[in-house]
Structures are given as structure tokens and as C-alpha cells.
Amino acid sequence: MRVIAGTAKGRQLKSPPSNKTRPIIDRVKTALFDSLGDHVRGAALLDLFGGVGGVGIEALSRGASQATFIEIDGPTAEILRENLRITGFTNQAEVVRGDAFAFLRTAATHHRTFDLVYVAPPQYHQMAAHAFRQLDAAPLTPPGGLVIIQIDPHERGDLAALAPRHFLLTDERKYGSTLLMFYTHRAEAPHP
């Protein structure tokens, strides 16, 4: 696993300590950031299921101003901190060791905001849909902000069944066994 572009381009990142996390493959990471384009520069990013930091560190390398990583597993969070040291982004990052859903509740009550929210939870547990429901109920993004969800294509139905009030599905991209869904925070929520 490596940083693909930007100021930390080519830096090798340490891998997860177990198969509990599923790091994004380089081809999908490249496609993701090509899709985001200039949305990354100067952005505050929330990497909700941070793993060892592959997505958030790539965003920092490409000009994001700050990244917050949520990771529940202790050894994985330590490798994430080491990867931030390797790439020199420790001062632009916050690593929260804890439950992503609890973080979403707390962040909403403290009025935290992020330009980009990346959601890539463990597969087949309906965690992506659960996280997105929380994000829609109490958005952490400003209007125009993005929530990007990485799932297995078989999980698409869980998200398709939702009727988000604050977000509009604006793009969808499939790369083998990975589906990226891009939701944009609407300027105004539709009337009930």
C-alpha cells in the first residue's frame, strides 16, 4: 500500500495487522481521487472507518487541510498513527479510537463539519446504510459537501432502500468488487 500522488507520493504505508480491515486498492483509490478532483484541496475530511489511513492520507497528500480518522481497533489505530508519522501528516490529522456511530452522534451535538466524509465499513453488516442514515439525520457536511460510500456492489440495495432527506446520489462508480457511491449535500432539504 502506498501514497499515489501529491506531496507524499510513493511513500509506502504499513499494512493492517490483520484481515479486520480492507484497504482500498490503488486502482480504486486513483479513480476515487480523479473523481473528486479539486474538491480535495483545502478540504476537511472525515474518514469514518479509518483503518490504517489509506484514503485520508491520500487526501492530505493531495492538499486536504485536515483529516479526522475514526478507528475502533487499537492495533490498527497504532499503525494509522505510524503511517501519519511516515508521511509527515501527524499535525494535520486527528485519530479517534472509538466507535464510528458514537462519533457521529457526538460530532452532531458538537456541530462539527467536514467537506468530505468517506464511509468504508466492514462489508455485509449493513453498517454503510446505518452510518448514512445517521449522516442524513444530522449532516456533518455543509451544502455541497460530499459523502462517499465504499461498499461491495451486493450491498447497494441497502442504500438504495433509503430515501435521504439531505443528500442526493450524484454519481456511482463500480470497480470490480468495489462500488463507490457519491452523495452531495443538498442546499435545501425537500419538504416532507
C-alpha positions as CSV (number, residue, x, y, z in Angstrom):
1,M,0.0,0.0,0.0
2,R,1.4,3.4,-1.0
3,V,0.5,7.0,-1.5
4,I,-0.2,7.5,-5.2
5,A,0.1,11.3,-5.7
6,G,0.8,14.6,-4.0
7,T,3.5,15.7,-1.5
8,A,3.9,12.2,0.0
9,K,3.8,10.4,-3.4
10,G,5.5,7.0,-3.4
11,R,5.6,6.6,0.4
12,Q,4.9,3.1,1.5
13,L,2.3,2.7,4.2
14,K,2.2,0.0,6.8
15,S,-0.4,-2.7,6.2
16,P,-3.2,-3.6,8.7
17,P,-2.2,-6.0,11.5
18,S,-4.9,-8.5,10.5
19,N,-7.7,-9.0,7.9
20,K,-10.1,-7.0,10.0
21,T,-9.7,-4.0,7.6
22,R,-9.9,-4.0,3.8
23,P,-7.6,-1.3,2.4
24,I,-8.7,0.3,-0.8
25,I,-6.7,-0.9,-3.8
26,D,-4.6,1.5,-5.8
27,R,-6.8,1.4,-8.9
28,V,-9.9,2.3,-6.9
29,K,-8.1,5.0,-4.9
30,T,-6.8,6.6,-8.1
31,A,-10.3,6.6,-9.6
32,L,-11.8,8.0,-6.4
33,F,-9.4,10.9,-6.3
34,D,-9.7,11.5,-10.0
35,S,-13.4,11.8,-9.5
36,L,-13.0,14.2,-6.6
37,G,-10.6,16.5,-8.4
38,D,-10.3,19.9,-6.8
39,H,-12.9,19.0,-4.0
40,V,-9.9,17.7,-2.0
41,R,-7.7,20.8,-2.0
42,G,-8.2,22.6,1.3
43,A,-10.9,20.2,2.4
44,A,-11.5,18.8,5.9
45,L,-12.1,15.1,5.6
46,L,-13.7,12.6,7.9
47,D,-12.5,9.0,7.3
48,L,-15.2,7.3,9.3
49,F,-13.8,3.8,9.3
50,G,-10.2,4.9,9.1
51,G,-8.3,1.5,9.0
52,V,-4.6,2.3,8.5
53,G,-5.4,5.6,6.8
54,G,-5.0,4.9,3.1
55,V,-7.8,7.3,2.0
56,G,-7.3,10.1,4.4
57,I,-3.5,10.1,4.0
58,E,-4.0,10.2,0.2
59,A,-6.3,13.2,0.7
60,L,-3.8,15.0,2.8
61,S,-1.1,14.3,0.3
62,R,-3.3,15.9,-2.4
63,G,-3.9,19.1,-0.4
64,A,-6.6,18.4,2.1
65,S,-6.2,20.7,5.1
66,Q,-7.2,18.3,7.8
67,A,-8.3,14.7,8.2
68,T,-10.1,13.0,11.1
69,F,-9.8,9.2,11.3
70,I,-12.2,7.1,13.4
71,E,-10.8,3.6,14.1
72,I,-12.1,1.2,16.8
73,D,-9.3,-1.4,16.7
74,G,-6.3,-0.5,18.9
75,P,-3.5,-2.1,16.9
76,T,-5.0,-0.8,13.6
77,A,-5.2,2.7,15.1
78,E,-1.5,2.5,16.1
79,I,-0.5,1.6,12.5
80,L,-2.6,4.5,11.3
81,R,-0.6,6.8,13.7
82,E,2.6,5.3,12.4
83,N,1.5,5.9,8.7
84,L,0.8,9.5,9.6
85,R,4.3,9.8,11.0
86,I,5.9,8.2,7.9
87,T,4.1,10.6,5.6
88,G,4.6,13.7,7.8
89,F,0.9,14.5,8.3
90,T,0.6,14.0,12.1
91,N,-0.1,17.7,12.7
92,Q,-2.9,17.8,10.1
93,A,-4.6,14.7,11.5
94,E,-6.8,13.6,14.4
95,V,-7.1,9.9,15.2
96,V,-10.1,9.0,17.3
97,R,-10.0,5.5,18.7
98,G,-13.6,4.5,19.1
99,D,-16.9,3.5,17.6
100,A,-17.8,5.3,14.3
101,F,-21.5,5.5,15.2
102,A,-20.9,7.0,18.6
103,F,-18.5,9.5,17.0
104,L,-21.3,10.5,14.6
105,R,-23.7,11.2,17.5
106,T,-21.1,13.2,19.4
107,A,-19.9,15.2,16.3
108,A,-23.5,16.2,15.5
109,T,-24.1,17.5,19.0
110,H,-20.8,19.5,18.9
111,H,-21.7,20.9,15.4
112,R,-18.5,19.6,13.8
113,T,-18.4,19.9,10.0
114,F,-16.4,18.2,7.2
115,D,-16.3,19.0,3.5
116,L,-15.8,15.3,2.7
117,V,-17.0,12.2,4.6
118,Y,-15.6,8.8,3.5
119,V,-17.5,5.7,4.7
120,A,-15.9,2.3,4.1
121,P,-17.1,0.0,6.8
122,P,-16.7,-3.8,7.1
123,Q,-18.8,-5.4,4.5
124,Y,-22.1,-7.2,4.8
125,H,-23.1,-5.8,8.2
126,Q,-25.4,-3.0,6.9
127,M,-23.0,-0.6,8.5
128,A,-22.8,1.7,5.5
129,A,-26.6,2.1,5.4
130,H,-26.6,2.7,9.2
131,A,-23.9,5.3,9.0
132,F,-25.6,7.1,6.1
133,R,-28.9,7.2,8.0
134,Q,-27.1,9.0,10.8
135,L,-25.3,11.4,8.5
136,D,-28.6,12.2,6.8
137,A,-30.4,12.7,10.1
138,A,-27.7,15.1,11.4
139,P,-25.4,16.1,8.4
140,L,-21.8,16.9,9.2
141,T,-21.3,18.4,5.8
142,P,-22.2,21.9,4.6
143,P,-24.5,22.2,1.5
144,G,-22.4,21.0,-1.5
145,G,-20.3,18.7,0.8
146,L,-19.9,15.1,-0.2
147,V,-20.4,11.7,1.5
148,I,-18.6,8.9,-0.4
149,I,-19.6,5.4,0.5
150,Q,-17.4,2.4,-0.5
151,I,-19.3,-0.9,-0.5
152,D,-19.5,-4.3,-2.2
153,P,-21.9,-4.0,-5.2
154,H,-24.1,-6.6,-3.5
155,E,-24.8,-4.1,-0.7
156,R,-26.2,-1.5,-3.0
157,G,-29.8,-2.4,-2.2
158,D,-29.3,-1.4,1.5
159,L,-28.5,2.1,0.4
160,A,-31.0,2.2,-2.5
161,A,-33.8,1.4,0.0
162,L,-33.1,4.7,1.9
163,A,-34.8,8.0,0.9
164,P,-32.2,10.5,2.1
165,R,-33.6,13.9,3.0
166,H,-30.4,16.0,2.9
167,F,-28.4,14.2,0.2
168,L,-28.7,13.4,-3.5
169,L,-26.9,10.5,-5.1
170,T,-24.9,12.3,-7.8
171,D,-22.5,9.6,-9.0
172,E,-21.9,5.9,-8.8
173,R,-18.7,4.0,-10.0
174,K,-18.1,0.3,-9.9
175,Y,-14.6,-1.2,-10.0
176,G,-14.8,-5.0,-9.8
177,S,-16.0,-5.9,-6.3
178,T,-16.0,-2.2,-5.1
179,L,-18.8,0.3,-5.6
180,L,-18.3,4.0,-4.8
181,M,-21.5,6.0,-4.3
182,F,-21.2,9.8,-4.2
183,Y,-23.9,11.7,-2.3
184,T,-24.0,15.6,-2.4
185,H,-25.5,17.5,0.5
186,R,-28.5,19.4,-1.0
187,A,-28.7,23.2,-0.5
188,E,-32.3,22.7,0.8
189,A,-34.0,19.5,2.0
190,P,-37.2,18.7,0.2
191,H,-40.5,19.3,2.1
192,P,-42.0,16.2,3.7
